[in-house]
Amino acid sequence: MEEIKIFLDKELSKEINGIIELGTVVAGESTERKIYVQNQTSSKLNLNLFLEGENISLVKEIKELASHKVEEVVFELKPNITIVQPIRAKLKIKLNYVVG
């Protein structure tokens, strides 16, 4: 998706492409993970973010992203069982250009 870029860090040095590795979390506990979304266009964008994965919810999402700006998105993980392998989730984004 050329309109936006997704990063794992605030310094925008660790770009990701669709799959987010969220690490491991002990069953019954919760932890938050952050990603940073950067608008690469000269237009404002309306965004709708979905993270495919069990026991993952959006805590802080963004609906609009101004031209060439970066915003933080926060996810919460709260698994029912402890998984030895890191939790991975697929990020899906629907976007529309805001005209006017």
WOGIWO-V829710 format. One record per pair of residues at least 24 apart in sequence whose ideal C-beta (glycine too) atoms are under 7 Angstrom apart, sorted by sequence separation. I is the first residue (numbers start at 1). GAP is how many residues later the second one is. If there is no record, write none. Layout:
i = {I/I}
gap = {GAP/GAP}
This chain:
i = {12/43/49/51/55/37/42/55/10/12/39/41/8/32/39/7/37/39/6/7/39/39/6/7/38/4/5/37/56/4/36/37/53/4/5/4/36/37/53/3/52/2/3/34/35/51/52/34/34/51/52/3/32/33/49/50/32/32/33/49/30/31/47/48/30/30/47/46/45/46/45/25/27/45/46/27/45/25/27/43/44/22/27/43/26/12/24/24/25/23/24/22/23/21/22/22/21/22/20/19/20/19/20/18/18/6/4/4/1/3}
gap = {24/24/24/24/24/25/25/25/26/26/26/26/27/27/27/28/28/28/29/29/29/30/31/31/32/33/33/33/33/34/34/34/34/35/35/36/36/36/36/37/37/38/38/38/38/38/38/39/40/40/40/42/42/42/42/42/43/44/44/44/46/46/46/46/47/48/48/49/50/50/51/52/52/52/52/53/53/54/54/54/54/55/55/55/56/58/59/62/62/63/63/64/64/65/65/66/67/67/68/69/69/71/71/72/73/85/89/91/92/92}
